[in-house]
């Protein structure tokens, strides 16, 4: 027997509802088409194995569900969230949408970052999957925005740069594009992977590594990525102001063609 909103119920609540055991993907819908859908599917599939969620849905069925949803509600320039919540040996599917939040003014102005007191845990398996246990990130983001910043910057326990609350981070120094290695304690985002692929394809100097805040402060340019914003240049980190964006714009233009 359970109690819910003033009523007694015999409803059996799932692990997803009680413990937050679940996964989600946020998919950008542009020109009425989902972007990088196979990449989102692959990450769901791998994450399912990590959380013991038996996500064996064929890609074609997953694709059909998404495309039918887009067609039914005539979605364009939307964020679509596909959530799996563990229920026994199976799962529940939840789909919800919202308008894309990023404007032309945002891309012109750039985003500001605030270093968060939160520290990422490289030893936690949840660090590397898109889990519905997302409160740490949301609290961090809310705190940064309350201080007038757009996004948080997270470090790990040994003060290495990891990621933003809702983004991955890149910086540029002396013509080389750098980004924290996955083992620092970050979720390797879809757009992060696409940027890395493009850097290799275009023979732009690039490296993944272990970096400290001082190196980010000394960077020539900084930008962040996620599946919805794509690439956003950074104009400020704490008290540090950045003015350059030439290489960032060059990389961004590869995806705007």
Protein Blocks (a to p, Z undefined) as FASTA:
>chain_A
ZZeehiacfbdcdfklmnopacddddddeehiaehklmmmmmmmmmmmmnopacfbcfkl
mmmmmmmmmmmnopghiacddddddehjbccddddddddfbdfklmmnopaddddfbdcd
fkbmklmpccfblmlmmmmmmmmmmnopabdcdddfkopafbdfkbccdddeehiacddd
fklopaddfklmmmmmmmmmnopacddddddfklmmmpmbdcdddfklopacdfbehjbc
cfbfklmmmmmmmmmZZ
